[in-house]
Amino acid sequence: MLAGCFARMNIPDKYQYDALMLKPLELPRRYLVGFDPKELPHHFTDVLIIGGGVAGFRSALGIPESQRVLVITKDQVRESNSQYAQGGIAGVLDPEDRFDDHIADTLNAGKGLCDVDVVEGVVREAPGRIGELIDWGTHFDQINGSVALGLEGGHSHARIAHALGDATGREIMRAVIQQARARRNIRIWQNSITIDLLSHEGRCRGVLVWDRRRGFALVWARAVILATGGAGQLYRETTNPAIATADGHAMAYRAGVRLRDMEFMQFHPTVLYIAGSARHLLTEALRGEGAYLRDSLGHRFMPDYHPLAELAPRDTVSQAIASQMAKTHHSNVYLDLSHLDPEFIRKRFPGIDRLCRDFNIDFTKDQIPVCPGAHYMIGGVIVDPLGRTSLPGLWAAGEVTSSGLHGANRLASNSLLEGLVYGARCAADISRFLEESGPRPLEVPPISGSSSEAGRDSIDLVDLRESLRALMWRRMGISRDADGLRDAARQVDFWCRYVLPHVFQDPTGWAMQNMLLVARLMIASANAREESRGVHRRLDYPETSSEWRCHIEL
Ligand SMILES: Cc1cc2nc3c(=O)[nH]c(=O)nc-3n(C[C@H](O)[C@H](O)[C@H](O)COP(=O)(O)OP(=O)(O)OC[C@H]3O[C@@H](n4cnc5c(N)ncnc54)[C@H](O)[C@@H]3O)c2cc1C
């Protein structure tokens, strides 16, 4: 099945192996920590799901109740990118809308790198997946007895189903977690860090986990689903919560799983920018409802950049904001809603209203300071249309994957949808696999992790983390060039040399190692792609090149 996806790849030969930095990274060890199975507790399950966002829980709910499912989340079960989704889920629900238009909008945003069959399949599955959420108790906002549909950038029709105004993720997660908790076959381990995938004889067998209560443990499973979400925490400015440290990308890479398109990080154009406050996303739906972007001189600049003005695709808006910030020598631009009906705006965006009030901003009158922030990791683990990765026994769904849906730029509100569709497909494929293979006892393969170097005394992880995030923002941000990328690579290589060989005994160290590894993969891919496409903008290669209409696989 994977062959179909790979057949579309056509990296120019000269770039395959000799491009600077694209050589495989030499990792000091297969596993981040040493472990001896004889000394650790063992747990067994039929299906193990790493991650409890929309993709993880949708997978869990698709597994028949006769099979044991374990969902592992790194933090509280409610801490995920899914929880914070504001705008909603895209789907053709209006009789006046057409599948072909949703497909065309997705392909248009993806700038030549979408897999057309994947796009078509996901778009056509959307109404069914949204209907399923309604059956499970999700209350989408209604108008005249039907689901109210919003418009977002890049969409040619109003097709975004939203809930609680601007808290769609919170409502969806409430419903799916409640469903999962009601199922007797689903267990949830919260605050449990998955450190590594365990592989043996070319198959994924389970994971090594750690939590404060149990310490280290091995979990063995007949099928494993990776649903660990994104990588926004690699950047100083991001909309992502603290869990998004690219753990899944890193553990997949260590296990030899194929990844691609790591240069494509999508930046959200409008993140509340107030020094000292946490960065909060201000949903695209604000612009969908008519909000303007103005620079520090009060000029509404988006019509200068794109005919769709504020509703241009995200990459265009983020890049325009960055250019305008540079032109005006100002650290941010402003969202202006003062020309819109205040009563409607307060009702439609109650969460943003509350957030702005916390900073003494009346968003119906005052200008809201915003700047772009890292938002959505487009690249990731390659999956086929059934959610299978290149490692047998391992499936993947959601933001950690590269399915072919988003291409070089994700269309707004297509990612919750992707998580639902691929979560369901993984579950269906695994259910078939478990059914066909019949009940079998799980064998414990002879796997152990060796380690020698330990200790962290000399490494200030807080300082290192902030330095990496600042470097990524400066050199691997909205605009890149060869000099900046080489500088970033040298710096990250230097950090990798003394951080990766260490054996840490706590989550901060493992997250740091994952972040460094993934930063290095992203920089290598961005350096190799000598063109601008979608969210990847090279100042030294400003044009899109037909030669680069291909994926970069690692
Ligand atoms: C502020 C914000 C707003 C957004 N708005 C929208 C929107 O309106 N519409 C839309 O379509 N998309 C939106 N997105 C994107 C979308 O929310 C995500 O792409 C999607 O929810 C990802 O789902 P997921 O299940 O793949 O990952 P997540 O929801 O991020 O879940 C990841 C899970 O993996 C767990 N995990 C991670 N690492 C480990 C580890 N080492 N061990 C154990 N568990 C681990 C986490 O604890 C978490 O449970 C938004 C994102 C953000 C941040």
Ligand as a Chemical Component Dictionary entry (heavy atoms), coordinates in Angstrom:
data_LIG
# 
_chem_comp.id                   LIG 
_chem_comp.type                 NON-POLYMER 
_chem_comp.pdbx_formal_charge   0 
_chem_comp.three_letter_code    LIG 
# 
loop_
_chem_comp_atom.comp_id 
_chem_comp_atom.atom_id 
_chem_comp_atom.alt_atom_id 
_chem_comp_atom.type_symbol 
_chem_comp_atom.charge 
_chem_comp_atom.model_Cartn_x 
_chem_comp_atom.model_Cartn_y 
_chem_comp_atom.model_Cartn_z 
_chem_comp_atom.pdbx_ordinal 
LIG C1  C1  C 0 -4.387 26.768 19.501 1  
LIG C2  C2  C 0 -4.701 25.811 18.400 2  
LIG C3  C3  C 0 -5.838 25.972 17.634 3  
LIG C4  C4  C 0 -6.129 25.084 16.611 4  
LIG N1  N1  N 0 -7.305 25.225 15.915 5  
LIG C5  C5  C 0 -7.646 24.284 14.991 6  
LIG C6  C6  C 0 -8.909 24.316 14.346 7  
LIG O1  O1  O 0 -9.729 25.184 14.610 8  
LIG N2  N2  N 0 -9.197 23.354 13.436 9  
LIG C7  C7  C 0 -8.316 22.361 13.115 10 
LIG O2  O2  O 0 -8.631 21.507 12.280 11 
LIG N3  N3  N 0 -7.114 22.302 13.731 12 
LIG C8  C8  C 0 -6.774 23.223 14.663 13 
LIG N4  N4  N 0 -5.562 23.142 15.296 14 
LIG C9  C9  C 0 -4.691 22.011 14.986 15 
LIG C10 C10 C 0 -5.273 20.771 15.633 16 
LIG O3  O3  O 0 -5.771 21.095 16.902 17 
LIG C11 C11 C 0 -4.229 19.683 15.776 18 
LIG O4  O4  O 0 -3.549 19.498 14.589 19 
LIG C12 C12 C 0 -4.884 18.370 16.144 20 
LIG O5  O5  O 0 -5.755 18.564 17.218 21 
LIG C13 C13 C 0 -3.822 17.359 16.497 22 
LIG O6  O6  O 0 -4.444 16.248 17.066 23 
LIG P1  P1  P 0 -3.575 14.992 17.473 24 
LIG O7  O7  O 0 -4.515 14.034 18.089 25 
LIG O8  O8  O 0 -2.744 14.555 16.349 26 
LIG O9  O9  O 0 -2.543 15.563 18.565 27 
LIG P2  P2  P 0 -2.806 16.323 20.008 28 
LIG O10 O10 O 0 -4.206 16.720 20.066 29 
LIG O11 O11 O 0 -1.773 17.309 20.122 30 
LIG O12 O12 O 0 -2.579 15.127 21.006 31 
LIG C14 C14 C 0 -1.284 14.641 21.241 32 
LIG C15 C15 C 0 -1.331 13.674 22.399 33 
LIG O13 O13 O 0 -0.093 12.979 22.449 34 
LIG C16 C16 C 0 0.358  12.937 23.792 35 
LIG N5  N5  N 0 1.818  12.795 23.783 36 
LIG C17 C17 C 0 2.748  13.543 23.147 37 
LIG N6  N6  N 0 3.986  13.070 23.411 38 
LIG C18 C18 C 0 3.832  12.010 24.236 39 
LIG C19 C19 C 0 4.719  11.125 24.879 40 
LIG N7  N7  N 0 6.050  11.216 24.741 41 
LIG N8  N8  N 0 4.200  10.169 25.674 42 
LIG C20 C20 C 0 2.869  10.043 25.864 43 
LIG N9  N9  N 0 1.964  10.855 25.269 44 
LIG C21 C21 C 0 2.452  11.823 24.466 45 
LIG C22 C22 C 0 -0.138 14.224 24.392 46 
LIG O14 O14 O 0 -0.161 14.115 25.795 47 
LIG C23 C23 C 0 -1.519 14.312 23.758 48 
LIG O15 O15 O 0 -2.413 13.526 24.496 49 
LIG C24 C24 C 0 -5.250 24.021 16.324 50 
LIG C25 C25 C 0 -4.101 23.861 17.080 51 
LIG C26 C26 C 0 -3.825 24.735 18.119 52 
LIG C27 C27 C 0 -2.595 24.538 18.930 53 
# 
loop_
_chem_comp_bond.comp_id 
_chem_comp_bond.atom_id_1 
_chem_comp_bond.atom_id_2 
_chem_comp_bond.value_order 
_chem_comp_bond.pdbx_ordinal 
LIG C1  C2  SING 1  
LIG C2  C3  SING 2  
LIG C2  C26 DOUB 3  
LIG C3  C4  DOUB 4  
LIG C4  N1  SING 5  
LIG C4  C24 SING 6  
LIG N1  C5  DOUB 7  
LIG C5  C6  SING 8  
LIG C5  C8  SING 9  
LIG C6  O1  DOUB 10 
LIG C6  N2  SING 11 
LIG N2  C7  SING 12 
LIG C7  O2  DOUB 13 
LIG C7  N3  SING 14 
LIG N3  C8  DOUB 15 
LIG C8  N4  SING 16 
LIG N4  C9  SING 17 
LIG N4  C24 SING 18 
LIG C9  C10 SING 19 
LIG C10 O3  SING 20 
LIG C10 C11 SING 21 
LIG C11 O4  SING 22 
LIG C11 C12 SING 23 
LIG C12 O5  SING 24 
LIG C12 C13 SING 25 
LIG C13 O6  SING 26 
LIG O6  P1  SING 27 
LIG P1  O7  DOUB 28 
LIG P1  O8  SING 29 
LIG P1  O9  SING 30 
LIG O9  P2  SING 31 
LIG P2  O10 DOUB 32 
LIG P2  O11 SING 33 
LIG P2  O12 SING 34 
LIG O12 C14 SING 35 
LIG C14 C15 SING 36 
LIG C15 O13 SING 37 
LIG C15 C23 SING 38 
LIG O13 C16 SING 39 
LIG C16 N5  SING 40 
LIG C16 C22 SING 41 
LIG N5  C17 SING 42 
LIG N5  C21 SING 43 
LIG C17 N6  DOUB 44 
LIG N6  C18 SING 45 
LIG C18 C19 SING 46 
LIG C18 C21 DOUB 47 
LIG C19 N7  SING 48 
LIG C19 N8  DOUB 49 
LIG N8  C20 SING 50 
LIG C20 N9  DOUB 51 
LIG N9  C21 SING 52 
LIG C22 O14 SING 53 
LIG C22 C23 SING 54 
LIG C23 O15 SING 55 
LIG C24 C25 DOUB 56 
LIG C25 C26 SING 57 
LIG C26 C27 SING 58 
# 
